[in-house]
């Protein structure tokens, strides 16, 4: 993951609640390792194959189980760039 983006699996946890499943139930259902489940719980990057298995299991798209979120550092860097662009126009 880049320094200016992070990942969130909050949508996945909400989906599990809707399906009345525990994270361990999902892990067993798709054959996911316990270390991978730990990464998901900590909002760490996991292999695309894992995301594909989850999406296949729930018949959904990757955007239904995760989000990419800009970090504050990235937002402040972009704001400075926009301000610089504005000054250049003046």
Secondary structure, DSSP 8 states (H G I E B T S, - for coil): --TTEEEE-HHHHHHHHHTT--HHHHHHHHT--HHHHHHHHTT----HHHHHHHHHHHT--GGGT-EEEE-HHHHHHHHHHHHHHHHHH-
